[in-house]
Amino acid sequence: MSEQSVITLHMPPMPYYITIGLTNFGPGDQHPNRRNLGIFDQLWVVKGALFIGEDDRQWTVTEGQTLLLLPDRYHYSVRPCESETIFYWIHFEFKGTWSCENAAHAVRTAPAVRQAWQNPYAVAFPQYFAPTDFVLAESILRKLSAYSGQSKASSYMNEQRLFVELLGLLENREAVSDSSATAMKLANKTETFLRLHYQEDITNRSLAEALHFHPNYIVRCMKEIYRCSPMDYLHRYRMEQAKLLLLKTEQTITQVAEAVGFPNAPYFSNCFKRYAGISPLRFRNQYAQ
């Protein structure tokens, strides 16, 4: 069996479901060889066994197991099927950033600096494994297959919904290291606190007291997941809230500054200009409807 890998999809955007098929191989049949397919190919074996290779790695995918073939690799049959083999295959596209890492070193992080309003979520799952609820997965696969004969206009939303549900079953948090899972949990908790209390005077010390963690550890977790410190995140979030107030209210610049946690209006204006490239007043005049 090949060394285990974890596939991580950094979202947004969301993966896009393309199509599904159900294939029945008899003894002697084999999966086609392909190179650089350009899309993800998820195999779900419900009976028998597939002998599949990808570049220099090989797997035996048996009943109740799934394997994700990557879009930029060479896929080939290691050997023909030895008995009747039935499997679903799903093709999907992902325009975002994805990675394939050794399971022992997999980390769940955002690929780059994200803005305060963006979701840092990444779904991670083993490339090859047996989902704990394969029966439910097979039920979803049958539903998806039933939609395949309908027009896209009538089935599109239902197909995408079912596919997202299937992705949820794929995710195996145990495949991600404990340290990364802890970092994600604390980073999410920090983010929630900052969003709820951004109007208040927050420091690394007060944040540590509120969350009951050492400030250095909070900073490390935020940098691992969000690629920024808690204070950087807070600053960006305040600036984005200020933008909304400038566009949607008639509050003065001083009132906007106070509403987003800046008791000093001139200092707020300087911070806003460095962040947005223009002054708060000019931003309002230029973009307000």
FENSUL-V82749 format. One record per backbone hydrogen bond with DSSP energy under -1.0 kcal/mol. CO is the residue of the C=O (numbers start at 1). NH is the residue of the N-H. If there is no record, write none. Layout:
BEGIN
co=CO nh=NH
co=CO nh=NH
END
This chain:
BEGIN
co=4 nh=103
co=5 nh=127
co=6 nh=101
co=7 nh=125
co=8 nh=99
co=9 nh=123
co=16 nh=93
co=19 nh=91
co=21 nh=89
co=23 nh=87
co=25 nh=85
co=26 nh=29
co=29 nh=81
co=34 nh=75
co=40 nh=92
co=41 nh=69
co=42 nh=90
co=43 nh=67
co=44 nh=88
co=45 nh=64
co=47 nh=86
co=48 nh=63
co=50 nh=61
co=51 nh=78
co=52 nh=59
co=53 nh=76
co=54 nh=57
co=57 nh=54
co=58 nh=2
co=59 nh=52
co=61 nh=50
co=62 nh=65
co=65 nh=45
co=66 nh=129
co=67 nh=43
co=69 nh=41
co=70 nh=73
co=71 nh=38
co=73 nh=36
co=74 nh=55
co=75 nh=34
co=76 nh=53
co=81 nh=28
co=85 nh=25
co=86 nh=46
co=86 nh=47
co=87 nh=23
co=88 nh=44
co=89 nh=21
co=90 nh=42
co=91 nh=18
co=91 nh=19
co=92 nh=40
co=93 nh=16
co=97 nh=10
co=99 nh=8
co=101 nh=6
co=102 nh=105
co=115 nh=118
co=121 nh=11
co=123 nh=9
co=124 nh=172
co=125 nh=7
co=127 nh=68
co=129 nh=66
co=133 nh=137
co=134 nh=138
co=135 nh=139
co=136 nh=140
co=137 nh=141
co=138 nh=142
co=139 nh=143
co=140 nh=144
co=141 nh=145
co=142 nh=146
co=143 nh=147
co=147 nh=150
co=151 nh=155
co=152 nh=156
co=155 nh=159
co=156 nh=160
co=157 nh=161
co=158 nh=162
co=159 nh=163
co=160 nh=164
co=161 nh=165
co=162 nh=166
co=163 nh=167
co=164 nh=168
co=165 nh=169
co=166 nh=170
co=167 nh=171
co=172 nh=175
co=173 nh=176
co=177 nh=181
co=178 nh=182
co=179 nh=183
co=180 nh=184
co=181 nh=185
co=182 nh=186
co=183 nh=187
co=184 nh=188
co=185 nh=189
co=186 nh=190
co=187 nh=191
co=188 nh=192
co=189 nh=193
co=190 nh=194
co=191 nh=195
co=192 nh=196
co=193 nh=197
co=197 nh=200
co=203 nh=207
co=204 nh=208
co=205 nh=209
co=206 nh=210
co=207 nh=211
co=208 nh=212
co=208 nh=213
co=214 nh=218
co=215 nh=219
co=216 nh=220
co=217 nh=221
co=218 nh=222
co=219 nh=223
co=220 nh=224
co=221 nh=225
co=222 nh=226
co=225 nh=110
co=229 nh=233
co=230 nh=234
co=231 nh=235
co=232 nh=236
co=233 nh=237
co=234 nh=238
co=235 nh=239
co=236 nh=240
co=237 nh=241
co=238 nh=242
co=239 nh=243
co=240 nh=244
co=241 nh=245
co=242 nh=246
co=243 nh=247
co=244 nh=248
co=245 nh=249
co=252 nh=256
co=253 nh=257
co=254 nh=258
co=255 nh=259
co=256 nh=260
co=257 nh=262
co=258 nh=261
co=264 nh=268
co=265 nh=269
co=266 nh=270
co=267 nh=271
co=268 nh=272
co=269 nh=273
co=270 nh=274
co=271 nh=275
co=272 nh=276
co=273 nh=277
co=279 nh=283
co=280 nh=284
co=281 nh=285
co=282 nh=286
co=283 nh=287
co=284 nh=288
END
